[in-house]
Amino acid sequence: MAEHNVHPPGSVGEHVVVQAASAVISAAPMSAQAGGVGEIVGPSGAGAAIQSDGGLQNNRDEEMLEADEDDKGSLPGSPSKRADGADGIEYEISEESKKSRERQEQKVQQLLMRRRANALAVPTNDAAVRARLRSLQQPITLFGEREMERRDRLRAVMARLDADGELEKLLQAQEAAGDGTAGAGFEDGGVSEEVQEPEVSQLEIFYTEGSEELREARMEILKFSLPRSAMRIHRAKRKREDPDEDEDKETDEILHAMAQTSMECSEIGDERPLSACALSPDGFLLATSSWSGHTKLWEVPAVKKTVVLKGHTERVTGVAFHPQSCKSLSNAAGNIVTASADCKAILWNLEGARLRSFEGHLERLARVAFHPAGAYLGTASFDKTWRLWDINTGTELLLQEGHSRSVYGIAFQKDGALAGSCGLDALARVWDLRTGRSILALEGHVKSVLSIDFSPNGYHLATGSEDHTCRVWDLRKKQSLYIIPAHSSIVSQVKYEPSEGYFLVTASFDNSARIWSSRDFKPVKTLAGHEGKVMDVDVMEDGHYLEVATRAQVMLESPPSDQCLN
């Protein structure tokens, strides 16, 4: 149905505007003769006479203006927007076009908001960030929020207030009230204002007097580590200078053998999920710990259960063999240690007897490791400390702080001079056991660091993180050497091949373990097919066996027998 709008008689000319709800309005060509008349013909064929000489252009302008007024007051079914061409053609904008324009406008607004946020000067100190959030009447922290996430939230809040025109007014009021932490700065169009941050007191280094037992232990570690370091350096020089030594060829042969690694045996580990595993130095025993609080010893290669170690009241979180276990130690001596969520570690013999308990941590334990000398034990705990114990007396020699959150992993350099710790603060630290100093803080991971291990070469260190990466650090350069995008989920463990460090093994919650070349960090083999998260992994000294512990099973992997390390 067409609607006809006719101008009143007093207008310069009379014309008809024809509008249809489902049609495009068009105007026919006009013809004019001097002193004559022309017609505007609509789609329905209706026409009206108008003047065609000097008043023709004025009539067209008036028509367009009046059509605009009619469009503003048109019925809901009529077009809400038009595009008028030079020839007077009018187009209707569809609902889809309107939505598209709205989406475009929203994205432009988001882009402008991000640009505005990037121009804002936001404090970097976490205390200043909290103070600024409080001054803006926002929660100073959210559940599970990290420092960088809190800073990003502050930036977004400031950008939103700035876009609404409320930021400057609010901050000026707070500054007038004497709130020094409310000052905000931004850089926009060359304008820059300084950020007023609260002064943070300088950190002071303090020392705690150690016991006589600790001093004697440091001297013993010094005497143990110096000859081993000298021997390692001498061996490296000899390999490099000897023309008969071809390190690349030897490495290639070993990596070729590891590329053919396959599963040799698999066994259900426990009724509850497994948490850790370890291989004895001679490779004839493997140990698994589980959430049931039990640790089991298995014969290799048959993976036959021999002994069950019962003594913890909570889940066992870590297990480690003595460096001389199954070698020079008797079965009745302390061969294996376990750590548990019951806040203690226990030393066991291979017959299943409990020899000694190490108690002192305030929170549950995570990983545990023997010092290469065999006389000391390191434990990592959720009380933000790691501790060094004398296994012969059970004495706590050292309580070491340094992490801002829970300490999860601990490892010792093969020489025995250094210790490495990692924690949920996304930080790994290297400690000199001979002096007690923290000599390196390895920053780079963006999430919790769950595993750490030293290379046998003495100067490379690997860390595995919740950010799905494995980082290799060079202690000589004091920086990250390589970032391995190792897995698609949490990296639960990293282990170097213990004899020469030819390869590196990583375990992950993505149900796989992977072997990497330690020369160029290229992937060598993916040990897939596991039915659950890989909780831990260990490597035998000669590389003949790899033990993989998933949540339900313990698996023994090995290269072909004729191609294993010698």
N, C-alpha and C positions, 0 to 999 in steps of 0.2 A: 504494500500500500504506500503510495507516494504522498509526501506532505508538501504543500505549496505555500511558500512564504512570499507575499506580494507587498511591495513597497507602497506606502501611502501616496495619494495623488500629488502631494506637494513636492515630491522628489524630482531630481533633475531628469530622470527617466524611469520608466517602469520596466521591471524584469521579473523573471520567475527563477527561483532557485529550487531545483528538484533534488531531494535527498531520498535515498533508498537505504534501508538497513543492511541489505546484503549486496549492494551494487556500488560501483565507483562512480562518482559524479563527474561528468565530462561536459565540456562546452563545445559547441559546433563552431566552425569558422564563421566569421562575420563578414558580410559584404556591405559596402556603403557607397552611395553615390552622393555627389554634391547636392545638398538640399533635399535628399531622399531619406529613406529609412532602411534599416537592416534588421535582422532577426537573430536572436539567440535561441537555438533549438535544443531542447533537452532530450533525454532518452525516450520520453513518452511522446515526443513529437509536438508538445505544447510550445507555443512561442509568444513573445510579447514585443511590441515595437518599442524601439529606443531611438534616441537621437544619434546620428552617426557622424556629425561633423565635429566641431571643437569640443563638445562635451563627452565624447566617447571614452577617452582615457579616464576622465573623472568618474564616469559611471562604473568603469571596471574597478577602480580603487575603492569606491563606496561599496561595491558588491563584495569585495574581499573582506573589508572591515565588518560589514554586516553579517557575512557568513561566519566570521570569527565569533561575533557575539552570539549568533544562533548556535554555534558549536558548543560554546560554554554552557548554554542553557538547554542543550539538546536532551532528548530522552536517553535512558540507560542503554538502549540498544544501538544508539548512534555512535559513530567513531569518536573516541576521546582525544586523538591526536591526528594531525594531518601533515603531509608534506606537499606544499604548493609549488608547482613548477612555474617557469616563466610563462608557459602557455595557459596557465589557469587550471591545470589538472590537479586534482586533489586525491591523495591516497589514504586509505585506512590502515592503521597499525594494528596488527593482530595481537591477541593475548600472549602468544608465544614470544613475539618481539618485545612486548612490555617486560615479560619475565626475564628475557635475555638482557635487556638494558638494566634491569634492577640488579641482576647478578654481576654485571660488569661494574656498576656503580659500587656495589659492596666490595668487590675485589680491589677497585681503585682506593676505596676508603681504607681497606686493610693494608694496602701497600703504603699509603701515606702514613698510616699509624705506625707501621714498622720503621719507616724512615724517621719518623719523629722519635720513636723509641731509641733508635740507634744514635740519634743526635744528643739524647739526654746523657748527662754525666751522672753515673751511678757509683756510689762508693764501692770499693773493692774489699775493704775490711768487713768481716762478718759482723762484728759488733756495731759498726756504723750502719750496715744494712738493716740490722734488727732495730736500731734506734730510729732510722728513717721510716721503716714500716710502722713503728709505734706512733710516730708523729703524724703519719697519714691515716691513723685510725684503722690500721690493717693488722691481722694476726702476725706476730713476729716470726712464727714458724708453723709449718703444717706437719702432719704425721709423716715421717719418713723422708722429709725434705732435706736435701743436701745444700751445701753452701752456694754452689753455682745456680741451683734451681731457685733458691731464695732470692738471689740477686736478679735473676731473670723475672721473677714475679714482681719484685720492686720496680723494675724497668717498665713492665707492662702496666702496673698501677699508675706510675707517674705519667706514662704516655696517655693513658685514658683520661686522667685528670687534666692534663695539658690540652688535650683535644676539646674537652668540655669547658675550657677557660677557667678552671677552678684551682689549678696547681699554684699559680703565682699568688693568687689571693690568699690561699691557705698558708703557703710558706711565708708570705709577708706578715700575716697575723702572728704566726708562731715566732718569727724572728723578732717582731715587736715585743712579744712576751718574753724574749730572752732565751728561746730554745735554740741553742747553738747547733744542734744536730739536724735542724729542719732545713738548713740551707740546701738548695738544689741548684745545679747548673745544667745548662744545655748549650749545645752548639747548633745554631740554626741561622743561616745567612751571615755567617761570620761573627755571630755574637757568642761569647764564651764567658761563663761565670764559674768561679772556683767552687769546689765542693768543700763544705766545712765538715770535717770528720773529727770525732773525738780522739783525743790523743791516747795512744796505746803505750803503755809502759814497756820499756825495753826488756827483752828476755835476758835473764841472767843465767850464766852457767854456774851450776853448783855441783859440788862433789860430796859424796857420802863415804865416810871412812869404812873401808872394807875390813874383813876379819883376817886373822893370820892364816887361816886355811885358804882364803881366796888368794892371798899373796903367794903362798906356796904353790897353789894350783896354776897361777899365771906363770911362775917360774918353770914349772913342769911343762906347761904348754909351749913356752918359749924354747926349751931344750928339745922338745919333740918336733916342733915345726921347722926350725932352722935347717937341720940336716935334710929333711924331706924337701924343703923348698930348693935347697942347693942341688939336690939330686934331680929334681924335676927340670930345673933350668939347664943343668948339664946335659940331660937326655935330649932336651929340645934343641940345644946347640949342635949336638952330635948328629941328630937326624937331619938338621938343616945343612950341615957342612959335609956329611958323608956322601960321596957321589953315588954309592951303591943304594942309598936310601931314596926311594921314590914314594913320597907321601901321597901324592895324588893317585898313583896307581893302586896303592894299598887301600886308600879310602874308597876308590871306585869298586874294588873287589868286594869290600865289606858291604857297601851300599847295595851292590847287585845281589848279594846274598840276602840282605834284609828285605829286599823287594819281593822275595819269594817266601816270605814268612807266612805260615798257615797255622790254623788251630790244630793243636795236638791232642788236647783233652779238655773236657768241660765237666763241671760237677756243681750240684746245688750246694751253696755255701752254708746257708743257715735258714731257719724258719723266718727270721726277721731280715731286713735289708743289710747287706754288707756295707762297711764304712771305710775299711782300709785293708791293705795287703802288703806283704814283704817277702822277698826271697832271701834265703840264707846265702852267705858269701860263697859257699861251695856249690850251691844250686841243688842240693839234695832235699831241702825242706822249703816249704812255703807256709806262710801264716796268713790267716784271714781273721778280721775282727768284725763284729756285727752289733746291731742295735740291741741284741738280746743280752749284751754284757759278757758274752763268751768270746774267747779267741781259740781258734782251732789250728792245729799243725797238721800238714799233709805231706805225704811222701811224694817225691818227684822221680820219675815222670808219670807214675801211675795215678797220682792225685788221690791217694788213699789216706783217709783220716787216721791219725795215730794218737793224738793227745788233745784234750779239751781243757783250756785254762779258765777256771771259774774263780772269781774273786771280786769282781766289780759289781756294784749295785745299780749302776746306770749303764747306758750304752757305751761301748768302747769306740773311741774316735781315732786312735792312732796305734800303730804297731811298728816295731823296728828290731832288727837282729843286731847283736854285738858284732863289731868288725872281725873278731876272731871266732865267731860262733861256727861250730862244726869243723874248725881247723885246729887251733891249739887249745881251745877251751874244752873242758870235760862236760859231759852232759849234765852233771850235777852243779856246775857253775852257772852264774847269771848269764844266760844266752839271749834272752829276749825281754823286751819291755813293752808294756801297753799303757796307753793313756785313756782316760775315761771322763765322762760328764759328771762323775761323782767327785771331781776336783782332785784326783790323785792319780799317780802313776805307780805301776807295780812291776818289779823285776822277777822274772821266772827262770827256772831251769827247764831243760828239754824234757824232763820227766813229769812236768806239770806241777811242781812244787813252787809255792810262793816264797820268795827269799826276802824281799824288802819292799817297803812302801814309801813313796815320796809324797808327803803331804805339806801343804802350805799355800797353794793357790786359793784365791777367794771365789773364783768362778770356774766353770767347767773347762776342761782341757780340750785342745784341738789336736795338733800334731806333736810328735815326739821324735827325737833323733839322738843317736849315739855320737859322741865326739870320736874322731878317728883314732885317738889314743886308747879308747876303750875304757878309760877310767872316769869319764864324765858323761853326763846325760843332760840334754836340753829339752825343755817342755815349753809349749806355747799355750796361752790361756786367754779366755775371754775377759779376764780381769785387767787387760791392757798391758800385761807384762809377759816376759819370758824369763825362765830361771835356769840356772846351771846347778847341777847336783853332783855330789861325789857318790858314785855307785857303791863304793866299798863301805862307806859309813852312813850313807843316806843323808848327809849334811847338805843343807842349802848353801851353796857357795856364793851365788849371785842372784839378786833380784833386779832385773833390768827393765827400766821404763824407757819410753821414747815414742810410743805409738799413742795416738789420740783415741783410737778405738781398739776393738778386740784384736789380739795377735792370733793369727791362724796357722801360719806355717813357720818352720824353722829348719835350717840346714847348716852343715859345717863344710868349710873348704877342705879338700883332701889333704892339704898340708897340715891342717889343724890350727892355723893362725887366725882365721877369720870365721865369723858366724854371720848368717843371714837370717833376717826375720821379715815377715810380711803380715799384713793385717787388713782389716775391714776399712781402714782409713785410706785405701788406695795407694799405700806407700810400702816400699821395701827399704830396709836399712841393712847396712853392712857394718859389723862391729869388729874391732880388733881385740881379741881375747887376751892379748899380752898386756895391753894398756887399759882396756875397758872403755876406749873411746868409740863414739859413733863416727866412722870415717866417711860414710857415704849415705845420702838419702836419695833413693831412686824414685823420682817422680815422673809420671807419664801415663800410667793407667788411670782410667776415668771411673772405675768401679773397684770393688774389693779385690785384693790380691790374695789368692787362696793357696798358692804353691810356689816353692822356690827351690832351686838346686844349683850347685856350683859345677862347672865343667872341670874335668881332670886337668885341663891345661892351666888352671889356677887363676885365670883372669877373665873368664866369661861366666856370666850368671844368667840363668833363665827364670822368668816369673810367669805364672799363669793367672789369669784374672777372670772376674765375672763379666768383663767387657768383651769376652769371646776371643781375646787375643793372647798370644804368648810373646813376650818381649825378651830379647837377648841384650844384655848389658855388657859393655867393656869396662872393666874396673880401672884399666890404665887411662882411658880417655874420660872416665867418669860421666858417661852418657850412654843413651840407648844406641845399640849397634844395628838392630834390625827388629821390625815389628812383623810377626807372623800372624796373618789373619787365619788362625788355626782352625776354628770351629764355628758352628752356628749357634752355640750355646755356651754355658759356663765352662771354662777350662778348670777342671778339678785337680789336675796333677801334671807336673812336668818332671821328667827324669832324663839325665844324661846317661849314655853308656859308660859304666864306671871305669873301664880300663884306660881308654885313650880318648873318650868323648867323640867317637866318630859320628854318632847320631844322637838325636834328641827325640824322646817319646812324649806325646801329650795325650791326656785323657779328658773326656768332655761329657757333659750331660746330653749331648746330641747322639748318644748311643754308639760312639765310635772312639777309637784310639788311633793316633797317626804317628808315623815315623818320619822324621825330617833330617835332612843332611845338615850337619853342624858346620859344613864348609861354606855352603851357599844358601842354606835354609830352604832348599827345594823339597817338595813332598816326595817321599820314597815309597811309602806304603800306607794304605788306609785299612785298619783292622775293623771292618764293619761286621754287621750281622748280629750284634749284641741285642738282647731283648729288652734292655733297660739302660738307665744312665750308668756311665762308667764312673765309678767312685774313686778308683785309685789304680795305679799301675806301677810296676817295678821291673827292673832289668837286672839280669844276672851279670856278674863281672866279666865273663867272657862272651856275653851277648848270645849265649846258646838258648836261653829261655827269656820270655817276657811273660810276666804274670799280669793278668787283667782281672780286676774285680768289679763286677756290675752290682746292681742292687740285689740280684738273686743268685748269680753264679760266679764261680771262680774259673777262669780259663787260662790255659797254658798255651802260649804261642811260641813257635820256634822256626828258624830258617832250616833249609835242608841240612842234614847232619854232616855232609861232606863239605859244606861251605860256611860253617860257623867260624867265629873268631878263634884264633889260636893264642 
